[in-house]
Amino acid sequence: MPDMDDKWFDVIFVVVTALIAWHGISFRTKDGEREWIHALFGCIALFFCIWVLADDLLEIF
């Protein structure tokens, strides 16, 4: 079982990557269009967020 310090680091990592994913996926320009680079990095951040959440915090894998 991981130390409590590792859990806090994982929680902070999940929160930060979730915020990055939310910003990247929901970002729109003033014209209302989505930029593909924001969506790309948002999806990458979401992947790592779910990965750390499931593997380290919930210990599903």
The first five atom37 places (N, CA, C, CB, O) and aatype in JSON, in Angstrom:
{
  "aatype": [12, 14, 3, 12, 3, 3, 11, 17, 13, 3, 19, 9, 13, 19, 19, 19, 16, 0, 10, 9, 0, 17, 8, 7, 9, 15, 13, 1, 16, 11, 3, 7, 6, 1, 6, 17, 9, 8, 0, 10, 13, 7, 4, 9, 0, 10, 13, 13, 4, 9, 17, 19, 10, 0, 3, 3, 10, 10, 6, 9, 13],
  "atom_mask": [
    [1, 1, 1, 1, 1],
    [1, 1, 1, 1, 1],
    [1, 1, 1, 1, 1],
    [1, 1, 1, 1, 1],
    [1, 1, 1, 1, 1],
    [1, 1, 1, 1, 1],
    [1, 1, 1, 1, 1],
    [1, 1, 1, 1, 1],
    [1, 1, 1, 1, 1],
    [1, 1, 1, 1, 1],
    [1, 1, 1, 1, 1],
    [1, 1, 1, 1, 1],
    [1, 1, 1, 1, 1],
    [1, 1, 1, 1, 1],
    [1, 1, 1, 1, 1],
    [1, 1, 1, 1, 1],
    [1, 1, 1, 1, 1],
    [1, 1, 1, 1, 1],
    [1, 1, 1, 1, 1],
    [1, 1, 1, 1, 1],
    [1, 1, 1, 1, 1],
    [1, 1, 1, 1, 1],
    [1, 1, 1, 1, 1],
    [1, 1, 1, 0, 1],
    [1, 1, 1, 1, 1],
    [1, 1, 1, 1, 1],
    [1, 1, 1, 1, 1],
    [1, 1, 1, 1, 1],
    [1, 1, 1, 1, 1],
    [1, 1, 1, 1, 1],
    [1, 1, 1, 1, 1],
    [1, 1, 1, 0, 1],
    [1, 1, 1, 1, 1],
    [1, 1, 1, 1, 1],
    [1, 1, 1, 1, 1],
    [1, 1, 1, 1, 1],
    [1, 1, 1, 1, 1],
    [1, 1, 1, 1, 1],
    [1, 1, 1, 1, 1],
    [1, 1, 1, 1, 1],
    [1, 1, 1, 1, 1],
    [1, 1, 1, 0, 1],
    [1, 1, 1, 1, 1],
    [1, 1, 1, 1, 1],
    [1, 1, 1, 1, 1],
    [1, 1, 1, 1, 1],
    [1, 1, 1, 1, 1],
    [1, 1, 1, 1, 1],
    [1, 1, 1, 1, 1],
    [1, 1, 1, 1, 1],
    [1, 1, 1, 1, 1],
    [1, 1, 1, 1, 1],
    [1, 1, 1, 1, 1],
    [1, 1, 1, 1, 1],
    [1, 1, 1, 1, 1],
    [1, 1, 1, 1, 1],
    [1, 1, 1, 1, 1],
    [1, 1, 1, 1, 1],
    [1, 1, 1, 1, 1],
    [1, 1, 1, 1, 1],
    [1, 1, 1, 1, 1]
  ],
  "atom_positions": [
    [[0.84, -1.18, 0.0], [0.0, 0.0, 0.0], [0.89, 1.24, 0.0], [-0.96, 0.0, 1.22], [1.85, 1.31, 0.76]],
    [[0.56, 2.24, -0.85], [1.38, 3.46, -0.94], [1.28, 4.3, 0.32], [0.95, 4.28, -2.14], [0.32, 4.22, 1.08]],
    [[2.31, 5.12, 0.51], [2.31, 6.04, 1.64], [1.23, 7.09, 1.45], [3.69, 6.7, 1.8], [0.72, 7.28, 0.35]],
    [[0.9, 7.78, 2.54], [-0.1, 8.84, 2.47], [0.4, 10.02, 1.64], [-0.49, 9.3, 3.87], [-0.4, 10.71, 1.01]],
    [[1.72, 10.26, 1.65], [2.27, 11.35, 0.84], [2.07, 11.1, -0.64], [3.76, 11.53, 1.14], [1.81, 12.03, -1.4]],
    [[2.17, 9.84, -1.06], [1.94, 9.51, -2.46], [0.47, 9.73, -2.84], [2.34, 8.07, -2.73], [0.18, 10.15, -3.96]],
    [[-0.43, 9.45, -1.93], [-1.86, 9.65, -2.21], [-2.17, 11.13, -2.42], [-2.72, 9.09, -1.06], [-2.93, 11.48, -3.32]],
    [[-1.58, 12.0, -1.6], [-1.83, 13.44, -1.75], [-1.29, 13.94, -3.08], [-1.21, 14.22, -0.58], [-1.91, 14.78, -3.74]],
    [[-0.13, 13.44, -3.47], [0.42, 13.82, -4.76], [-0.5, 13.36, -5.88], [1.83, 13.23, -4.95], [-0.72, 14.11, -6.84]],
    [[-1.04, 12.16, -5.78], [-1.95, 11.64, -6.79], [-3.24, 12.46, -6.85], [-2.27, 10.18, -6.51], [-3.75, 12.72, -7.94]],
    [[-3.76, 12.86, -5.71], [-4.98, 13.67, -5.68], [-4.73, 15.02, -6.35], [-5.46, 13.88, -4.23], [-5.55, 15.47, -7.15]],
    [[-3.62, 15.65, -6.04], [-3.29, 16.93, -6.67], [-3.11, 16.76, -8.17], [-2.01, 17.54, -6.04], [-3.57, 17.59, -8.95]],
    [[-2.44, 15.68, -8.58], [-2.24, 15.41, -10.0], [-3.57, 15.23, -10.72], [-1.38, 14.17, -10.18], [-3.75, 15.75, -11.82]],
    [[-4.49, 14.49, -10.12], [-5.8, 14.24, -10.74], [-6.58, 15.55, -10.86], [-6.61, 13.21, -9.91], [-7.2, 15.8, -11.89]],
    [[-6.55, 16.38, -9.85], [-7.29, 17.65, -9.89], [-6.71, 18.57, -10.97], [-7.24, 18.35, -8.51], [-7.46, 19.16, -11.74]],
    [[-5.39, 18.68, -11.02], [-4.76, 19.57, -12.0], [-5.01, 19.07, -13.43], [-3.24, 19.68, -11.74], [-5.36, 19.86, -14.3]],
    [[-4.84, 17.78, -13.66], [-5.08, 17.27, -15.01], [-6.56, 17.34, -15.39], [-4.58, 15.83, -15.13], [-6.88, 17.51, -16.56]],
    [[-7.46, 17.21, -14.42], [-8.88, 17.36, -14.72], [-9.2, 18.79, -15.13], [-9.74, 16.95, -13.51], [-9.99, 19.01, -16.05]],
    [[-8.6, 19.76, -14.46], [-8.81, 21.16, -14.83], [-8.23, 21.47, -16.21], [-8.18, 22.09, -13.79], [-8.84, 22.19, -16.99]],
    [[-7.06, 20.92, -16.51], [-6.47, 21.11, -17.83], [-7.35, 20.46, -18.9], [-5.05, 20.53, -17.88], [-7.55, 21.03, -19.97]],
    [[-7.86, 19.27, -18.61], [-8.72, 18.57, -19.57], [-10.01, 19.36, -19.8], [-9.05, 17.15, -19.07], [-10.45, 19.5, -20.94]],
    [[-10.61, 19.85, -18.74], [-11.85, 20.62, -18.88], [-11.61, 21.88, -19.71], [-12.41, 21.0, -17.49], [-12.42, 22.2, -20.59]],
    [[-10.53, 22.58, -19.44], [-10.24, 23.79, -20.21], [-9.97, 23.45, -21.68], [-9.03, 24.54, -19.6], [-10.48, 24.12, -22.58]],
    [[-9.17, 22.43, -21.91], [-8.82, 22.09, -23.29], [-9.99, 21.6, -24.11], [0.0, 0.0, 0.0], [-10.1, 21.94, -25.29]],
    [[-10.86, 20.82, -23.51], [-11.99, 20.27, -24.26], [-13.1, 21.3, -24.45], [-12.54, 19.04, -23.54], [-13.77, 21.29, -25.49]],
    [[-13.3, 22.18, -23.49], [-14.4, 23.14, -23.59], [-13.99, 24.49, -24.19], [-14.99, 23.36, -22.24], [-14.83, 25.37, -24.31]],
    [[-12.73, 24.67, -24.55], [-12.24, 25.95, -25.06], [-12.84, 26.26, -26.43], [-10.72, 25.95, -25.14], [-12.91, 25.4, -27.3]],
    [[-13.25, 27.51, -26.59], [-13.71, 28.01, -27.89], [-13.13, 29.39, -28.13], [-15.27, 28.04, -27.95], [-12.9, 30.15, -27.18]],
    [[-12.91, 29.72, -29.39], [-12.41, 31.05, -29.73], [-13.55, 32.05, -29.64], [-11.78, 31.06, -31.14], [-14.69, 31.69, -29.35]],
    [[-13.24, 33.31, -29.89], [-14.29, 34.33, -29.85], [-15.34, 34.11, -30.94], [-13.68, 35.72, -30.01], [-16.48, 34.53, -30.8]],
    [[-14.94, 33.45, -32.01], [-15.87, 33.13, -33.1], [-16.74, 31.92, -32.79], [-15.1, 32.9, -34.39], [-17.67, 31.62, -33.54]],
    [[-16.45, 31.22, -31.7], [-17.23, 30.06, -31.33], [-16.7, 28.75, -31.88], [0.0, 0.0, 0.0], [-17.36, 27.71, -31.76]],
    [[-15.51, 28.78, -32.47], [-14.93, 27.56, -33.04], [-13.95, 26.94, -32.05], [-14.23, 27.87, -34.37], [-13.36, 27.62, -31.22]],
    [[-13.8, 25.63, -32.17], [-12.85, 24.92, -31.32], [-11.51, 24.82, -32.04], [-13.39, 23.5, -30.96], [-11.45, 24.62, -33.25]],
    [[-10.43, 24.96, -31.27], [-9.1, 24.77, -31.84], [-8.69, 23.33, -31.58], [-8.07, 25.78, -31.23], [-8.86, 22.83, -30.47]],
    [[-8.14, 22.66, -32.6], [-7.83, 21.25, -32.48], [-6.71, 21.0, -31.48], [-7.45, 20.69, -33.84], [-6.69, 19.94, -30.85]],
    [[-5.79, 21.93, -31.32], [-4.68, 21.7, -30.4], [-5.15, 21.71, -28.95], [-3.59, 22.76, -30.6], [-4.64, 20.95, -28.12]],
    [[-6.14, 22.56, -28.63], [-6.7, 22.56, -27.28], [-7.42, 21.25, -27.01], [-7.66, 23.75, -27.1], [-7.3, 20.68, -25.93]],
    [[-8.17, 20.77, -27.99], [-8.88, 19.51, -27.82], [-7.92, 18.34, -27.68], [-9.82, 19.26, -29.0], [-8.16, 17.43, -26.89]],
    [[-6.83, 18.36, -28.43], [-5.83, 17.29, -28.36], [-5.22, 17.22, -26.96], [-4.73, 17.51, -29.41], [-5.18, 16.15, -26.35]],
    [[-4.73, 18.35, -26.46], [-4.1, 18.34, -25.14], [-5.12, 18.1, -24.03], [-3.36, 19.65, -24.9], [-4.79, 17.54, -22.99]],
    [[-6.36, 18.53, -24.24], [-7.41, 18.23, -23.28], [-7.68, 16.74, -23.19], [0.0, 0.0, 0.0], [-7.89, 16.21, -22.1]],
    [[-7.69, 16.06, -24.32], [-7.91, 14.61, -24.33], [-6.73, 13.86, -23.71], [-8.15, 14.12, -25.75], [-6.93, 12.87, -23.02]],
    [[-5.52, 14.33, -23.97], [-4.35, 13.71, -23.35], [-4.4, 13.88, -21.84], [-3.04, 14.32, -23.92], [-4.12, 12.94, -21.1]],
    [[-4.75, 15.08, -21.37], [-4.85, 15.33, -19.93], [-5.95, 14.48, -19.31], [-5.12, 16.82, -19.66], [-5.79, 13.96, -18.21]],
    [[-7.07, 14.33, -20.01], [-8.17, 13.5, -19.5], [-7.74, 12.04, -19.39], [-9.39, 13.62, -20.41], [-8.09, 11.36, -18.42]],
    [[-6.98, 11.56, -20.37], [-6.48, 10.19, -20.32], [-5.62, 9.96, -19.07], [-5.67, 9.87, -21.58], [-5.82, 8.98, -18.36]],
    [[-4.67, 10.86, -18.81], [-3.8, 10.7, -17.65], [-4.57, 10.89, -16.35], [-2.65, 11.7, -17.71], [-4.26, 10.23, -15.35]],
    [[-5.56, 11.75, -16.34], [-6.39, 11.96, -15.16], [-7.12, 10.67, -14.8], [-7.4, 13.1, -15.39], [-7.1, 10.24, -13.64]],
    [[-7.77, 10.06, -15.77], [-8.52, 8.83, -15.52], [-7.58, 7.67, -15.19], [-9.37, 8.47, -16.75], [-7.91, 6.82, -14.36]],
    [[-6.41, 7.64, -15.82], [-5.44, 6.59, -15.56], [-4.95, 6.62, -14.11], [-4.26, 6.71, -16.51], [-4.94, 5.59, -13.43]],
    [[-4.54, 7.79, -13.63], [-4.05, 7.9, -12.26], [-5.19, 7.68, -11.26], [-3.38, 9.28, -12.02], [-4.99, 7.06, -10.22]],
    [[-6.36, 8.18, -11.58], [-7.51, 8.0, -10.7], [-7.83, 6.51, -10.53], [-8.73, 8.75, -11.24], [-8.01, 6.03, -9.41]],
    [[-7.9, 5.8, -11.63], [-8.28, 4.37, -11.57], [-7.16, 3.5, -11.02], [-8.67, 3.88, -12.96], [-7.41, 2.58, -10.25]],
    [[-5.93, 3.78, -11.4], [-4.83, 2.9, -11.02], [-4.3, 3.19, -9.62], [-3.72, 3.03, -12.03], [-4.13, 2.26, -8.82]],
    [[-4.04, 4.43, -9.31], [-3.38, 4.77, -8.04], [-4.35, 5.07, -6.9], [-2.48, 5.95, -8.23], [-4.13, 4.65, -5.77]],
    [[-5.41, 5.79, -7.2], [-6.33, 6.17, -6.11], [-7.39, 5.12, -5.84], [-6.99, 7.48, -6.45], [-7.61, 4.75, -4.68]],
    [[-8.05, 4.63, -6.88], [-9.1, 3.64, -6.69], [-8.57, 2.21, -6.7], [-10.16, 3.8, -7.75], [-9.26, 1.28, -6.29]],
    [[-7.34, 2.04, -7.18], [-6.66, 0.73, -7.26], [-7.5, -0.31, -7.98], [-6.33, 0.24, -5.87], [-7.64, -1.44, -7.51]],
    [[-8.05, 0.07, -9.12], [-8.87, -0.85, -9.92], [-7.98, -1.81, -10.7], [-9.79, -0.05, -10.88], [-8.31, -2.99, -10.83]],
    [[-6.87, -1.32, -11.23], [-5.99, -2.15, -12.04], [-4.9, -2.76, -11.21], [-5.38, -1.35, -13.17], [-4.06, -3.49, -11.73]]
  ]
}
